[in-house]
Amino acid sequence: MTTPIVDVHDLEKTYGKAGERPYTALQNLNFTVAPGEFVGIMGASGSGKTTLLNMLSTLDTPTKGQVVVNGHDVTQMRGNQLSDFRAQEVGFIFQDFNLLESLTAEENIGLPLALTGTPSKVMDQAIHEVATTLSIEDLLKKYPAQLSGGQKQRVAAARAIVHRPALLMGDEPTGALDSTSARELLDLLTTINREQQMSVLLVTHDPFSASFCQRILFIKDGQIGSELTRGELSRQDFYQQVLNALGTFSE
Protein backbone atom coordinates (compact mmCIF):
# COMPACT_ATOMS: atom_id res chain seq x y z
CA MET A 1 0.00 0.00 0.00
CA THR A 2 1.34 3.43 -0.99
CA THR A 3 2.13 5.77 1.89
CA PRO A 4 0.07 9.01 1.61
CA ILE A 5 1.84 12.33 1.11
CA VAL A 6 -0.70 13.86 3.51
CA ASP A 7 -2.36 11.95 6.35
CA VAL A 8 -4.67 13.95 8.62
CA HIS A 9 -6.07 12.10 11.62
CA ASP A 10 -8.71 13.34 14.12
CA LEU A 11 -7.65 16.96 13.57
CA GLU A 12 -9.21 19.62 15.77
CA LYS A 13 -8.55 23.34 16.18
CA THR A 14 -10.24 25.41 18.86
CA TYR A 15 -9.66 29.13 19.42
CA GLY A 16 -10.42 31.18 22.52
CA LYS A 17 -8.71 32.42 25.64
CA ALA A 18 -9.42 31.15 29.13
CA GLY A 19 -12.79 32.39 30.31
CA GLU A 20 -14.02 33.02 26.76
CA ARG A 21 -16.43 30.86 24.85
CA PRO A 22 -14.26 28.63 22.60
CA TYR A 23 -14.70 28.59 18.82
CA THR A 24 -14.02 25.27 17.08
CA ALA A 25 -12.72 25.88 13.56
CA LEU A 26 -11.96 22.22 12.76
CA GLN A 27 -13.30 19.07 14.39
CA ASN A 28 -12.65 15.36 13.88
CA LEU A 29 -11.09 15.91 10.45
CA ASN A 30 -9.70 12.83 8.66
CA PHE A 31 -8.39 12.52 5.10
CA THR A 32 -5.36 11.51 3.03
CA VAL A 33 -3.71 12.75 -0.17
CA ALA A 34 -1.95 10.14 -2.30
CA PRO A 35 1.43 10.79 -3.96
CA GLY A 36 0.89 12.71 -7.20
CA GLU A 37 -2.76 13.50 -6.43
CA PHE A 38 -4.36 16.89 -7.21
CA VAL A 39 -6.91 17.59 -4.46
CA GLY A 40 -9.20 20.59 -4.02
CA ILE A 41 -10.66 21.84 -0.75
CA MET A 42 -13.90 23.79 -1.02
CA GLY A 43 -16.22 25.41 1.48
CA ALA A 44 -17.93 28.66 2.35
CA SER A 45 -16.11 31.51 4.06
CA GLY A 46 -15.50 30.49 7.69
CA SER A 47 -15.83 26.77 6.97
CA GLY A 48 -12.25 26.02 8.06
CA LYS A 49 -10.43 25.85 4.70
CA THR A 50 -7.67 28.32 5.55
CA THR A 51 -7.31 26.98 9.10
CA LEU A 52 -6.70 23.53 7.61
CA LEU A 53 -4.11 24.88 5.19
CA ASN A 54 -2.35 26.65 8.05
CA MET A 55 -2.15 23.34 9.93
CA LEU A 56 -0.73 21.51 6.92
CA SER A 57 1.85 24.22 6.23
CA THR A 58 2.77 24.43 9.96
CA LEU A 59 1.77 28.11 10.18
CA ASP A 60 -0.55 27.09 13.04
CA THR A 61 -0.71 24.17 15.45
CA PRO A 62 -3.73 21.92 16.06
CA THR A 63 -5.50 21.64 19.41
CA LYS A 64 -5.40 17.89 18.97
CA GLY A 65 -4.95 15.28 16.26
CA GLN A 66 -2.13 14.44 13.90
CA VAL A 67 -0.85 15.87 10.61
CA VAL A 68 1.72 13.79 8.73
CA VAL A 69 3.26 15.22 5.54
CA ASN A 70 5.61 12.99 3.50
CA GLY A 71 6.26 10.84 6.56
CA HIS A 72 6.90 13.77 8.93
CA ASP A 73 4.56 14.25 11.89
CA VAL A 74 4.46 18.06 11.80
CA THR A 75 2.49 18.25 15.05
CA GLN A 76 5.57 17.01 16.91
CA MET A 77 8.05 19.42 15.30
CA ARG A 78 9.52 22.50 16.94
CA GLY A 79 12.04 25.24 16.10
CA ASN A 80 14.68 24.30 13.53
CA GLN A 81 12.86 21.09 12.66
CA LEU A 82 9.87 23.12 11.51
CA SER A 83 12.04 25.58 9.58
CA ASP A 84 13.79 22.72 7.77
CA PHE A 85 10.48 21.03 7.02
CA ARG A 86 8.98 24.18 5.48
CA ALA A 87 12.11 24.79 3.45
CA GLN A 88 12.31 21.28 2.05
CA GLU A 89 8.92 19.58 1.97
CA VAL A 90 6.27 22.17 1.08
CA GLY A 91 5.72 24.86 -1.53
CA PHE A 92 3.10 27.57 -1.20
CA ILE A 93 1.33 29.81 -3.74
CA PHE A 94 -0.55 32.73 -2.20
CA GLN A 95 -3.43 34.75 -3.63
CA ASP A 96 -1.46 38.02 -3.40
CA PHE A 97 1.79 36.53 -4.79
CA ASN A 98 3.96 37.57 -1.75
CA LEU A 99 6.92 38.50 -3.96
CA LEU A 100 9.60 40.76 -2.47
CA GLU A 101 9.49 44.01 -4.46
CA SER A 102 13.19 44.76 -3.94
CA LEU A 103 14.29 41.48 -5.54
CA THR A 104 14.24 40.46 -9.21
CA ALA A 105 12.07 37.55 -10.32
CA GLU A 106 15.21 35.39 -10.40
CA GLU A 107 16.12 36.34 -6.82
CA ASN A 108 12.54 35.76 -5.63
CA ILE A 109 12.50 32.28 -7.20
CA GLY A 110 15.82 31.41 -5.60
CA LEU A 111 14.79 32.39 -2.07
CA PRO A 112 13.87 28.86 -0.83
CA LEU A 113 17.24 27.60 -2.01
CA ALA A 114 19.18 30.56 -0.62
CA LEU A 115 17.57 30.03 2.80
CA THR A 116 18.92 26.47 2.93
CA GLY A 117 22.44 27.49 1.88
CA THR A 118 22.32 25.90 -1.58
CA PRO A 119 25.54 26.56 -3.54
CA SER A 120 25.08 29.35 -6.11
CA LYS A 121 25.91 27.11 -9.08
CA VAL A 122 23.28 24.55 -8.06
CA MET A 123 20.81 27.37 -7.35
CA ASP A 124 21.32 29.00 -10.75
CA GLN A 125 20.73 25.70 -12.52
CA ALA A 126 17.54 24.99 -10.53
CA ILE A 127 16.18 28.50 -11.18
CA HIS A 128 16.76 28.28 -14.92
CA GLU A 129 15.26 24.77 -15.10
CA VAL A 130 12.07 25.88 -13.39
CA ALA A 131 11.95 29.11 -15.41
CA THR A 132 12.13 27.04 -18.60
CA THR A 133 9.38 24.71 -17.37
CA LEU A 134 7.12 27.68 -16.62
CA SER A 135 8.17 29.69 -19.73
CA ILE A 136 9.36 32.73 -17.77
CA GLU A 137 13.03 32.86 -18.81
CA ASP A 138 12.54 36.38 -20.20
CA LEU A 139 11.18 37.66 -16.87
CA LEU A 140 14.08 36.67 -14.62
CA LYS A 141 15.82 40.07 -14.55
CA LYS A 142 12.62 42.04 -14.03
CA TYR A 143 11.25 43.30 -10.71
CA PRO A 144 7.68 42.52 -9.53
CA ALA A 145 6.53 46.08 -10.32
CA GLN A 146 7.37 45.40 -13.98
CA LEU A 147 5.25 42.24 -14.16
CA SER A 148 1.55 41.64 -14.84
CA GLY A 149 -0.59 39.72 -12.34
CA GLY A 150 -0.31 36.53 -14.37
CA GLN A 151 3.47 36.90 -14.68
CA LYS A 152 3.79 37.50 -10.93
CA GLN A 153 1.82 34.35 -10.21
CA ARG A 154 4.07 32.32 -12.55
CA VAL A 155 7.12 33.64 -10.69
CA ALA A 156 5.41 32.76 -7.39
CA ALA A 157 4.70 29.26 -8.73
CA ALA A 158 8.34 28.89 -9.76
CA ARG A 159 9.45 29.91 -6.26
CA ALA A 160 7.04 27.34 -4.78
CA ILE A 161 8.45 24.40 -6.77
CA VAL A 162 12.13 25.30 -7.31
CA HIS A 163 13.17 23.13 -4.34
CA ARG A 164 11.01 20.22 -5.56
CA PRO A 165 8.72 19.95 -2.52
CA ALA A 166 6.68 16.86 -1.76
CA LEU A 167 3.51 18.97 -1.51
CA LEU A 168 2.46 22.12 -3.36
CA MET A 169 -0.30 24.13 -1.67
CA GLY A 170 -2.33 26.97 -3.10
CA ASP A 171 -4.56 29.31 -1.09
CA GLU A 172 -7.03 30.80 -3.62
CA PRO A 173 -4.07 31.29 -6.04
CA THR A 174 -6.31 32.53 -8.88
CA GLY A 175 -8.21 35.01 -6.69
CA ALA A 176 -6.30 38.10 -7.87
CA LEU A 177 -6.07 37.07 -11.54
CA ASP A 178 -8.18 37.81 -14.61
CA SER A 179 -9.86 34.82 -16.25
CA THR A 180 -7.11 34.29 -18.86
CA SER A 181 -4.29 34.39 -16.30
CA ALA A 182 -6.31 32.16 -13.94
CA ARG A 183 -6.75 29.56 -16.68
CA GLU A 184 -3.02 29.69 -17.48
CA LEU A 185 -2.11 29.13 -13.82
CA LEU A 186 -4.52 26.20 -13.46
CA ASP A 187 -3.12 24.61 -16.63
CA LEU A 188 0.34 25.17 -15.18
CA LEU A 189 -0.58 23.45 -11.88
CA THR A 190 -2.01 20.54 -13.87
CA THR A 191 1.23 20.24 -15.85
CA ILE A 192 3.39 20.39 -12.70
CA ASN A 193 1.19 17.77 -11.07
CA ARG A 194 1.27 15.44 -14.06
CA GLU A 195 4.86 15.82 -15.28
CA GLN A 196 6.64 16.13 -11.93
CA GLN A 197 4.22 13.88 -10.03
CA MET A 198 4.00 16.59 -7.38
CA SER A 199 1.02 16.37 -5.03
CA VAL A 200 -1.10 19.53 -5.16
CA LEU A 201 -3.59 20.75 -2.55
CA LEU A 202 -5.74 23.65 -3.76
CA VAL A 203 -7.99 25.65 -1.45
CA THR A 204 -10.61 27.48 -3.50
CA HIS A 205 -14.19 28.70 -3.46
CA ASP A 206 -14.23 28.82 -7.29
CA PRO A 207 -15.88 25.83 -9.04
CA PHE A 208 -13.94 26.50 -12.26
CA SER A 209 -10.62 26.21 -10.40
CA ALA A 210 -11.87 23.12 -8.54
CA SER A 211 -12.74 21.39 -11.83
CA PHE A 212 -9.00 21.00 -12.55
CA CYS A 213 -8.61 18.77 -9.47
CA GLN A 214 -8.88 14.98 -9.40
CA ARG A 215 -10.79 14.97 -6.12
CA ILE A 216 -12.57 17.64 -4.08
CA LEU A 217 -13.19 17.67 -0.32
CA PHE A 218 -16.09 19.84 0.79
CA ILE A 219 -15.68 21.35 4.26
CA LYS A 220 -18.67 22.59 6.24
CA ASP A 221 -18.57 23.74 9.88
CA GLY A 222 -15.04 22.43 10.34
CA GLN A 223 -15.75 18.92 9.04
CA ILE A 224 -15.56 17.18 5.69
CA GLY A 225 -19.17 16.91 4.66
CA SER A 226 -18.67 15.12 1.34
CA GLU A 227 -16.18 14.54 -1.45
CA LEU A 228 -16.27 14.31 -5.22
CA THR A 229 -13.94 12.30 -7.49
CA ARG A 230 -13.43 13.20 -11.15
CA GLY A 231 -12.50 9.75 -12.41
CA GLU A 232 -12.76 9.58 -16.22
CA LEU A 233 -14.93 12.69 -16.55
CA SER A 234 -13.80 15.53 -18.79
CA ARG A 235 -12.95 18.76 -16.99
CA GLN A 236 -16.11 20.36 -18.40
CA ASP A 237 -18.34 17.55 -17.14
CA PHE A 238 -16.62 17.59 -13.76
CA TYR A 239 -17.17 21.35 -13.58
CA GLN A 240 -20.90 20.77 -13.96
CA GLN A 241 -20.78 18.08 -11.28
CA VAL A 242 -19.00 20.50 -8.92
CA LEU A 243 -21.70 23.13 -9.53
CA ASN A 244 -24.41 20.57 -8.78
CA ALA A 245 -22.61 19.40 -5.63
CA LEU A 246 -22.22 22.96 -4.36
CA GLY A 247 -25.94 23.52 -4.75
CA THR A 248 -26.70 20.41 -2.73
CA PHE A 249 -23.93 20.96 -0.19
CA SER A 250 -25.01 24.51 0.68
CA GLU A 251 -28.55 23.46 1.58
Sequence and secondary structure as in RCSB ss.txt:
>XXXX:A:sequence
MTTPIVDVHDLEKTYGKAGERPYTALQNLNFTVAPGEFVGIMGASGSGKTTLLNMLSTLDTPTKGQVVVNGHDVT
QMRGNQLSDFRAQEVGFIFQDFNLLESLTAEENIGLPLALTGTPSKVMDQAIHEVATTLSIEDLLKKYPAQLSGG
QKQRVAAARAIVHRPALLMGDEPTGALDSTSARELLDLLTTINREQQMSVLLVTHDPFSASFCQRILFIKDGQIG
SELTRGELSRQDFYQQVLNALGTFSE
>XXXX:A:secstr
    SEEEEEEEEEE  TTS  EEEEEEEEEEE TT EEEEE  TTSSHHHHHHHHTTSS  SEEEEEETTEEGG
G  HHHHHHHHHHHEEEE TT    TTS HHHHHHHHHHHTT  HHHHHHHHHHHHHHTT GGGTTS GGGS HH
HHHHHHHHHHHTT  SEEEEESTTTTS HHHHHHHHHHHHHHHHHS  EEEEE S HHHHTTSSEEEEEETTEEE
EEEE TT  HHHHHHHHHHHHHHHT 
